[in-house]
Amino acid sequence: MLTHLDCTKCDRRYDPGQRLNLCECGAPLYPRYDLERAAREMRPGHLALREPTMWRYEEVLPVADPEDRISLGEGFTPLVAASRLGALLGLPRLLVKDEGNNPTGSFKARGLSMAVSMARVLGATDVCLPSAGNAGSALAAYAAAAGLKAHVFLPRDIASLFVAETRAYGAHVETVDGLITDAGRVCAEQAREHGWFECATLKEPYRVEGKKTLGYELAEQLSWSLPDAILYPTGGGTGLVGMWKAFEELEQMGFIGPDRPRMYAVQAEGCAPIVKAFAEGLDEAPLWEGAETHAHGIRVPKALADFLILRALRASHGAGVAVSEEEILQGLGDACATAGLFMAPEGAACVAAARKLKAGGDLAPEDRVVVFNTGTGYKYVENLVQAGWNPAAG
Ligand SMILES: Cc1ncc(COP(=O)(O)O)c(C=O)c1O
């Protein structure tokens, strides 16, 4: 029931039957649906009987024919009531959405399952993106399952496991000096030269549709209510803007009312362009120079969707929060020791941010707070050791 694609910045509208990246004006495109029809078919009682993957929301997803889904079982991850961690942070109603349970170990599986499915439907043979690690391995895995060729561009200093895993799925992998923005430049040049379809964050319209299922799942897992606050580790921000889109769609379909959670974009002190732009009242976030953090997924100096992220933070009465490398390690240690969750450092950053927001009075003990653990910590051991992690020290 995909009807068309809308530009997120201007009033251009596109037919979805073509392989598109950005709008002519350079902004991301959002898929739109016949939500009246979706509301009739996607009743809560029907949903309860469906498969426990993100595809249970098929009426509001772009892949029309179930045969065209490239699925490894992504989504419908647990919303863990982390009561000991909550008690430690003074937030007894804390919940952790644990995305480490996805295929390839991160929430990137959602977006790349969707993007690769659509790329294949629309006739692509080669797909490419720059990545901090998780998106690359997810693209490679789904491309392998789809029979497409993946090309992945990674910063040279990422943990070696990501490179090995991505190559194991049969992808062409290049490591690039610098950050994800540098990898993105090389990727875009090669895509132009070879005619590959670019799947960089929000540079094609469908990854966000996979990520938006995070919002649908939260609402369904909380019996069609939303939490008071959501803490999301923000690099390109696809999950944050995806959830925001999901909440709008859910309201239009009558599943929820107008209340929204306060959305908090969590970043590292060494790379906090959104936090800075939010604090300065800007509508877009200038490039962050000299980005540095061991949480490589949020080492993103410039986000294409910065204006959408900032808009959601302000409309929800949320904020940007920056945490230090030490606070991230502390968050990881706390999550391991009190929740049994070996989080990715990006997830650990959200634990650290929860502590900070509670101390500053932005989060109250009665708040139902959802912290996103966006990936498994297993792939990051190298980064963590480099950052000074020493689990033996307790
Ligand atoms: C584990 C993890 N968390 C968070 C992010 C940031 O995600 P987004 O680009 O949607 O903000 C990434 C991106 O690489 C990641 O790998």
The ligand as a Tripos MOL2 file, in Angstrom:
@<TRIPOS>MOLECULE
LIG
   16    16     1     0     0
SMALL
NO_CHARGES

@<TRIPOS>ATOM
      1 C1         25.4970   -0.0320   17.3010 C.3       1 LIG1
      2 C2         25.1120    1.2670   16.6400 C.ar      1 LIG1
      3 N1         24.3710    2.1420   17.3170 N.ar      1 LIG1
      4 C3         23.9900    3.3260   16.7940 C.ar      1 LIG1
      5 C4         24.3590    3.6940   15.5100 C.ar      1 LIG1
      6 C5         23.8670    5.0120   14.9710 C.3       1 LIG1
      7 O1         22.7290    4.7770   14.2090 O.3       1 LIG1
      8 P1         22.0370    5.9210   13.3520 P.3       1 LIG1
      9 O2         22.9660    6.1650   12.1990 O.co2     1 LIG1
     10 O3         20.7220    5.3930   12.9470 O.co2     1 LIG1
     11 O4         21.9200    7.1160   14.2120 O.co2     1 LIG1
     12 C6         25.1350    2.8020   14.7510 C.ar      1 LIG1
     13 C7         25.5310    3.1670   13.3870 C.2       1 LIG1
     14 O5         26.4930    2.6780   12.8440 O.2       1 LIG1
     15 C8         25.5100    1.5630   15.3190 C.ar      1 LIG1
     16 O6         26.2390    0.6700   14.6300 O.3       1 LIG1
@<TRIPOS>BOND
     1     1     2 1
     2     2     3 ar
     3     2    15 ar
     4     3     4 ar
     5     4     5 ar
     6     5     6 1
     7     5    12 ar
     8     6     7 1
     9     7     8 1
    10     8     9 2
    11     8    10 1
    12     8    11 1
    13    12    13 1
    14    12    15 ar
    15    13    14 2
    16    15    16 1
@<TRIPOS>SUBSTRUCTURE
     1 LIG1         1 GROUP 0 **** ****
